[in-house]
Amino acid sequence: MTKLSVNINKIATLRNARGGNIPNVLEVAKDVQKFGAQGVTIHPRPDERHIRYQDAFDLQSVVHTEYNIEGNPIDNFLEMVLQIKPTQVTLVPDAVDAITSNAGWDTVKHKVFLSEVISECKRHGIRTSIFVDPDVRMIEGAVATGTDRIELYTEAFAHQYGLGNEKAIEPYRECAVKAHELGLGINAGHDLSLENIRFFKQNIPHLLEVSIGHALICEAIYKGLENVIKEYLEKLQ
C-alpha cells in the first residue's frame, strides 16, 4: 500500500488568517494520524505565511508516524531540519515569492549543491527526497546526488487528467520505472486529489508515498477530515 502523508499547511493558513490558535495545527496533526494517515507533511516558507518554523519544532512531539518537512534548503531551513531530524526532508526549489511549488530541481545543474545538502542530512540520519519534474534526465541526475528518493511533481498530470487526457500519466510511469531501476524510492505530490489518486496509484509502479494537502483539506470541508482520509487510504490500496 502507498503511504498517505497529509500536508497540513492549509490548516496553518486558516489559523494565521484570524490570529490565535484556531484551528490548532498540533491537534490536527494528531487527528490525521488517528484517522489513519501514515505521515504528516509540512512546508515552511521563509515568510511563515502558513506553517511557522516554531510549528515545525512543536510537531516533533506530536508526529509519531512519518514526519516529512519540505522546503528550499536555504540556511535557516537546513539548520531547522538538522535540529529536528524528521523522518524525511524533501528538497523543493521554491522561489521566495512562489505562491506554491511550481517546478522541480534541475538535478544536473544543481548536482554539487544538492549532493552537499543531501550528504549533510543523511549524516544526521534523515531520509532525503528531491522534488523533480517527470523527466528521465532529472531522475538520472538525482541518482548522482546520493538522494534516497525522488518526489514526482504531479501538477501537470492532475491538470491534464482533469481535462480527460489519461495519456498524461505516461512520463510519470516512465520516470517511476527508471527511478526504481536506479534504486531510488518514489514519492509523488501536488494537486493529487480524490478525483485522480486511484488512477495515478494504479499506473505508477513502486509508489511509496503521496503527500496531499490542498485538495484533501478542501474536500474535507464538505466530507469531513476523517471520511476523506479513509477515502484516500482505500484508493491507495
Protein Blocks (a to p, Z undefined) as FASTA:
>chain_A
ZZddddfklmmmmmmmngpjbdcfklmmmmmmmnopabdcddddfklpmbcfklmmmmmm
mmmcdcddeddddfklmmmmmmnopabdcddfddfklmbdcbdcdfklmmmmmmmmmmmm
mmnopacdddddddfklmmmmmmnopabdcddfklmmmmmmnopaklmmmmmmmmmmmmm
nopacddeejiafklmmmmmmmmghiabdcdfklmmmmmmmnopklmmmmmmmmmZZ
